[in-house]
Amino acid sequence: MSASNLPKSKVDSPVPSNSSNNHTSGSEQDPSQKPASKLETPTSANVSFNLDVKKDEKPSSKLCRACTDFKTWMKAQPAITQVEKKPVECPLDKNELGSNTWSFLHTMAAYYPDKPTTQQQQDMHSFINIFAKFYPCDYCAEHLREDLKTNVPDTTSRHNLSQWFCHTHNRVNLLLGKPQFDCSKVDERWKDGWKDGSCD
Ligand SMILES: Cc1cc2nc3c(=O)[nH]c(=O)nc-3n(C[C@H](O)[C@H](O)[C@H](O)COP(=O)(O)OP(=O)(O)OC[C@H]3O[C@@H](n4cnc5c(N)ncnc54)[C@H](O)[C@@H]3O)c2cc1C
């Protein structure tokens, strides 16, 4: 990022003040006074900073790195280093919930047995029906329950279950005006990765 793109407050480093329009101590303005020795270690007491801040802009406590010795500058770091912002963890909205849930459902189908036992087939039936009762987006769950009346889950194999979820998801996509997913690619998307190797 070029300096011109930076917010003003980041571009304008406060500088030790020698110019008359800065807030300076009386001793610095007195020409009879010895100028600050180069050997003198700058401290918050003997270095003043340009605090020419705009309205509503917090005065910066940044030391001017180029005008301060490294030791002093380093000492000031804990106070002025910006801690990287961690993304806030918040409850899911409908779309986040939907996307995460589809990821789980398609992945679950991708790892379902090729030849499930009768018990596994019944369990998957039960899981889908119970899922449709408790899915926490009320109207989404209602749509799914309606859908299940005419589109009975096919739990007879991994391939069939994956296709069933894909077509179920596509009916929701249709309802929402989203593009249809090519169900021949469901294993590439959810199990093996794309044929072009982009997931390898
Ligand atoms: C059971 C269920 C019912 C829902 N019902 C509603 C509803 O009634 N109204 C509503 O507003 N929202 C509903 N949602 C949420 C909605 O489906 C989306 O999850 C949400 O809009 C976010 O969409 P998205 O663009 O992030 O992608 P999503 O639709 O969440 O898809 C996530 C990813 O899955 C892949 N994908 C897309 N389609 C398919 C497919 N057919 N097969 C395999 N993979 C696919 C794509 O890579 C996509 O990026 C429902 C969600 C679920 C789980």
The ligand as an ORCA input file, in Angstrom:
! r2SCAN-3c Opt
* xyz 0 1
  C     -31.494    -28.182      4.603
  C     -31.378    -26.694      4.268
  C     -32.491    -26.006      3.836
  C     -32.407    -24.637      3.529
  N     -33.527    -23.966      3.178
  C     -33.455    -22.620      2.947
  C     -34.635    -21.889      2.641
  O     -35.728    -22.438      2.576
  N     -34.508    -20.543      2.443
  C     -33.294    -19.918      2.545
  O     -33.223    -18.711      2.372
  N     -32.164    -20.611      2.803
  C     -32.209    -21.926      3.011
  N     -31.076    -22.623      3.312
  C     -29.759    -21.940      3.216
  C     -29.290    -21.929      1.743
  O     -29.411    -23.196      1.139
  C     -27.800    -21.552      1.619
  O     -27.018    -22.356      2.486
  C     -27.537    -20.106      1.948
  O     -28.321    -19.284      1.118
  C     -26.034    -19.769      1.712
  O     -25.730    -20.021      0.355
  P     -24.284    -20.056     -0.245
  O     -24.295    -19.198     -1.460
  O     -23.285    -19.795      0.820
  O     -24.050    -21.546     -0.768
  P     -24.760    -22.863     -0.306
  O     -26.047    -23.042     -1.043
  O     -24.831    -22.915      1.183
  O     -23.751    -23.963     -0.861
  C     -22.481    -24.176     -0.241
  C     -21.570    -24.823     -1.289
  O     -22.138    -26.071     -1.672
  C     -21.853    -26.345     -3.036
  N     -23.122    -26.665     -3.662
  C     -24.079    -25.839     -4.112
  N     -25.112    -26.504     -4.557
  C     -24.817    -27.804     -4.407
  C     -25.498    -29.010     -4.708
  N     -26.708    -28.996     -5.266
  N     -24.895    -30.167     -4.425
  C     -23.667    -30.197     -3.889
  N     -22.978    -29.118     -3.575
  C     -23.550    -27.910     -3.834
  C     -21.210    -25.120     -3.615
  O     -19.818    -25.379     -3.731
  C     -21.464    -24.053     -2.579
  O     -20.425    -23.123     -2.495
  C     -31.152    -23.985      3.635
  C     -30.035    -24.699      4.071
  C     -30.137    -26.030      4.390
  C     -28.935    -26.797      4.882
*
